[in-house]
Amino acid sequence: MEPSNPLLSLSTIIHQHCLRLGAEFSARVSDTTRFLAGNLPPPRRPRLAPSPPFASVSQPKQTANTANLSSDHVAKALAGTAVYTVSNSDNEFVLISDPNGAKSIGLLCFRQEDAEAFLAQVRLRRRELRSQAKVVPITLDQVYMLKVDGIAFRFLPDPVQIKNALELKSADVRSGFDGVPVFQSDHLVVKKKSKRYCPVYFQKEDIEKELSKVSRALRGPGLSRHIMVGSLEDVLKKMEINEKNSGWEDLIFIPPGKSHSQHIQEITK
């Protein structure tokens, strides 16, 4: 069953001025960062030299008359992964106001439970939405193709994956992690029907499970050495500015809980 699209009524999209909601969710993100800072071990020495995500993808040679990857290609790479937001009974986004800017914010949560918490706040603050508001899924390819004036879409990442990403980067947790963590490994690049696929995962647990299947040598405490971490936002920017045959067009985002073989089989049917 395909996730419903809360953008079916964009022409009549409502602007819910929930300034308090914006402040509360900003505070929630700050609280999560402070929690991680107090519960993670001290940073270790880096295992890998800093490199742009992902180091395994070759950088293109800039030449004249080359074509960058199309928006449709990037959107297709994101297909199948759902995030969660809150809509009203007409499938219109419930928006929050940015305390520091003029744009309204559409909040997109990687965990359904975070969207449910957002819904609870909406029902608490907006009486007219108490019986109408609901949590709905929307796929990342749909999100990527959205172009709505006056609205900025913001992701709320899974805090567990932020913790995992900071540990992999051996970073000072006080500096935080900018963006939605994604994970990749050279050992999981596959070829199917003469096409190359470079899987990118949203959950560290998923990529660890996949690596353990590849070889016994990849199991155990040293497993994390074979995992690279970046941010979804940075990877998408890299895909947009790089040209065909650069390696970036091989990236494919694996929905949480799925194996790359299962997802590739589904999209190549």
C-alpha positions in Angstrom: 0.0 0.0 0.0 1.5 3.3 -1.1 1.8 6.0 1.6 -0.9 8.7 1.2 0.3 12.1 -0.1 -0.6 15.0 2.2 0.0 17.4 -0.7 -3.1 16.6 -2.8 -4.6 19.9 -1.9 -1.6 22.2 -2.2 -3.6 24.9 -3.8 -5.6 25.3 -0.6 -2.7 24.5 1.8 -3.3 26.0 5.3 -0.9 28.0 7.3 -1.3 27.0 11.0 0.5 29.7 13.0 1.9 27.5 15.8 4.7 29.6 17.1 4.8 27.8 20.4 5.0 24.4 18.6 8.1 25.7 16.7 9.7 26.8 19.9 8.9 23.5 21.7 10.3 21.3 18.9 13.4 23.5 18.7 13.8 22.9 22.5 13.2 19.2 22.0 16.0 18.9 19.5 18.3 20.9 21.8 17.3 18.6 24.7 18.2 15.6 22.5 21.6 17.0 21.7 22.3 17.7 25.4 21.2 14.2 26.3 23.6 12.7 23.8 26.4 14.9 25.1 25.8 13.5 28.6 25.5 9.9 27.6 28.1 9.2 25.0 31.7 8.2 25.8 34.5 10.7 25.2 35.5 11.0 21.5 38.1 8.6 20.3 41.0 9.1 17.9 39.6 9.2 14.3 40.1 5.9 12.4 39.7 7.5 9.0 41.0 10.8 7.5 38.2 13.3 6.9 36.7 13.0 3.5 33.5 14.2 1.8 30.7 11.7 2.0 31.0 9.3 0.5 34.7 8.6 0.0 34.0 5.6 -2.1 32.3 7.6 -4.8 34.8 9.0 -7.3 34.8 12.7 -7.9 33.8 13.7 -11.5 36.1 15.4 -13.9 34.6 18.8 -14.8 34.3 19.0 -18.6 32.3 21.1 -21.0 28.9 20.0 -22.2 28.3 17.4 -19.5 24.8 16.8 -18.0 24.2 16.8 -14.3 21.9 14.2 -12.7 18.3 15.1 -13.2 15.9 15.7 -10.4 13.9 12.7 -11.5 17.0 10.5 -11.2 17.7 11.7 -7.6 14.0 11.3 -6.6 14.0 7.7 -8.0 17.0 6.9 -5.8 15.0 8.0 -2.7 11.8 6.0 -3.6 10.4 3.6 -1.0 11.5 5.4 2.2 8.7 7.0 4.2 8.9 9.9 6.6 6.0 11.1 8.8 4.2 14.4 9.1 0.9 15.7 10.5 -2.0 16.7 8.2 -5.6 17.8 8.6 -8.7 15.9 7.3 -8.1 17.3 3.8 -4.6 15.9 3.6 -3.1 19.4 4.0 0.1 19.9 5.9 -0.1 21.3 9.4 2.7 23.8 9.5 4.6 25.5 12.3 6.1 28.9 12.3 9.8 29.4 12.4 10.6 31.7 15.4 13.7 33.0 13.6 12.3 33.5 10.1 9.4 34.3 7.8 8.9 30.9 6.3 6.5 28.3 7.6 8.0 24.9 8.4 6.7 21.5 7.4 8.1 19.0 9.9 9.1 15.6 8.5 10.0 12.9 11.1 12.0 9.8 10.4 10.3 8.1 13.4 6.6 7.7 13.5 6.6 8.1 17.3 8.1 11.6 16.8 5.3 12.5 14.5 2.8 11.2 17.0 4.4 13.5 19.6 4.0 16.4 17.2 0.4 15.4 16.7 -0.2 15.5 20.4 1.1 19.0 20.6 -1.1 20.1 17.6 -4.2 18.7 19.3 -3.2 20.4 22.6 -2.7 23.8 21.0 -5.2 23.9 18.2 -8.7 23.0 19.2 -10.1 23.0 15.7 -7.6 20.2 14.8 -8.2 17.9 17.8 -10.4 15.5 15.9 -9.1 16.2 12.4 -5.3 16.1 12.6 -3.5 12.8 11.9 -0.1 11.4 11.2 0.5 10.5 7.6 3.5 9.0 5.7 5.0 10.6 2.7 7.9 9.1 0.7 11.2 10.9 0.4 11.0 11.1 -3.4 7.7 13.0 -3.0 9.4 15.3 -0.5 12.3 15.9 -2.8 10.1 17.0 -5.7 8.2 19.5 -3.5 8.5 23.2 -4.5 6.3 25.3 -2.3 6.8 29.1 -1.9 7.0 30.3 1.7 7.4 26.8 3.1 10.6 25.1 4.3 10.6 21.4 5.0 12.7 20.3 7.9 13.7 16.7 8.9 13.6 15.5 12.4 16.2 12.6 12.4 16.2 9.5 14.6 18.2 10.5 17.7 19.6 6.9 17.9 21.1 7.3 14.4 22.6 10.7 15.4 24.3 8.9 18.3 25.5 6.2 16.0 26.8 8.7 13.4 28.7 10.7 16.1 30.3 7.5 17.4 31.4 6.5 13.9 32.9 9.9 13.2 34.6 9.9 16.6 33.3 13.4 16.8 32.9 15.7 19.8 29.2 15.2 20.6 29.0 18.8 21.8 29.4 19.9 18.2 26.4 17.9 17.2 25.6 16.3 13.8 24.3 18.5 11.0 21.6 16.8 9.1 20.1 13.3 8.7 22.7 10.5 9.2 23.2 8.0 6.3 25.6 5.1 6.2 27.5 3.4 3.3 30.2 0.8 2.7 32.4 -0.2 -0.2 31.8 -3.9 0.6 28.1 -3.6 -0.3 28.3 -2.2 -3.8 26.5 -4.7 -6.2 25.9 -5.1 -9.9 22.6 -6.3 -11.3 21.7 -6.5 -15.0 24.8 -4.6 -15.9 23.9 -1.7 -13.5 26.0 -0.7 -10.5 24.2 0.0 -7.2 25.8 1.7 -4.2 23.4 1.2 -1.2 23.0 4.0 1.3 21.3 3.2 4.7 19.4 5.3 7.1 20.1 2.9 10.1 23.5 1.8 11.2 21.9 -1.5 12.4 20.8 -2.3 8.9 24.2 -1.8 7.3 25.9 -3.8 10.0 23.5 -6.7 9.4 24.3 -6.5 5.7 28.0 -6.4 6.2 27.9 -9.5 8.5 26.3 -11.4 5.6 29.1 -10.6 3.2 32.1 -12.1 5.0 33.0 -13.5 8.4 36.0 -11.2 8.3 33.6 -8.2 8.5 32.0 -9.4 11.7 33.0 -8.5 15.3 34.3 -5.3 16.9 36.1 -4.0 13.8 32.9 -3.9 11.8 32.4 -0.1 12.1 35.8 0.5 10.3 34.1 -0.5 7.1 31.2 2.0 7.5 31.3 5.6 6.3 28.8 8.2 7.5 27.5 11.3 5.9 24.4 13.5 5.9 21.4 13.0 3.6 21.4 16.6 2.7 25.1 16.7 1.7 24.8 13.5 -0.3 21.8 14.9 -2.2 23.7 18.1 -3.0 26.6 16.0 -4.3 24.2 14.0 -6.5 22.7 17.2 -7.9 25.9 18.9 -8.9 27.8 15.9 -10.2 27.5 14.6 -13.8 26.5 11.3 -15.2 29.1 8.5 -15.0 30.7 10.1 -11.9 29.6 7.3 -9.6 27.1 9.4 -7.7 24.3 8.2 -10.0 24.8 4.7 -8.6 23.6 5.6 -5.1 20.3 4.1 -4.0 18.7 4.7 -0.6 17.6 1.6 1.3 14.4 1.9 3.4 14.8 1.2 7.1 14.5 -2.5 7.9 15.1 -3.7 4.3 18.1 -5.4 2.7 19.6 -3.9 -0.4 18.9 -7.1 -2.4 15.2 -6.9 -1.4 14.9 -3.2 -2.3 16.8 -3.5 -5.6 14.6 -6.4 -6.6 11.5 -4.4 -5.8 12.5 -1.4 -7.9 13.8 -3.3 -10.8 10.7 -5.5 -11.4 
